[in-house]
Amino acid sequence: MQNIEDEALPVKRNDSSSLRKALGILGALTGPTASGHGASLSELSLVLGMNKSTLLRLLEPLRDVQLVEQNRDGRYRLGVMAVTLGGAYLSGLDLREQARPILERLAATTGETVHLLVYGEGQVTYIEKIAGPSSIQMASRVGDRAPAYCTASGKTFLAYLPSSEFEAVVAAGMPARTPHTITTATRLLDELEAIREAGYAVDDIENELDIRCVSAPVFDHNGHIVAAISASGPETRIHGTIVAAVARAVRNGADDLSLRLGAPQTLLPVHANIDPEQEATK
């Protein structure tokens, strides 16, 4: 039987400085691992603001459980257990299972690379990718992340998420990634209003040079946005009236997935019709 005095003791939560720092190390290694280069101890020390002795002390148990591994050149990267945990998370997403046939159909219909994305802390994350039949393929990978303010899917999320997300993204800064990137709060706000009216978003060469992307929202049974579907390709293939055709296909695919997730049917028809002539002027 539990001691009454024990029951009276306050439960402390989230007060482990070492745990927070260790989690920070894992976060800091995400980018360097994805790039294939890893990060040196000095680089981690600079990014995290920790001295090297503290870093080494925290890295050791992470290496023991294979969340971090060290290359022969001494650089650190995420270990195989991080992949295992990530895979377990992704495999548990019923969203991906429901979306895959829709994404495959959309890739075949548009001929472009199709993605399924989720949102978190001002960024979108690719959780599924279906390559189109073209010989020119997108370099994106499942697990990659991108800023919300300059991507079609990111703007889709910001259009339907609470305004606090928009405010947080603006506060974090919106540096130009191409000459076409929207970099002011006023322009982005106008863009989000247009997205809600049309029911889809366009990354008009705002995130990567020569790449145009179209995205539409996916809603759950509560009517909340939970994902976005996008189709991306070279601007030489997605242009003029083709943008309208791709947008229609993407939106139909996103609506199909929303219905599979139990979204209210009354939520979907509010989207305005896509005018090919209007799109041709973009």
Summary of the structure (lengths in Angstrom):
residues: 282
radius of gyration: 21.7
end to end distance: 71.5
largest distance: 75.0
contacts: 878
relative contact order: 0.10
helix: 48%
strand: 17%
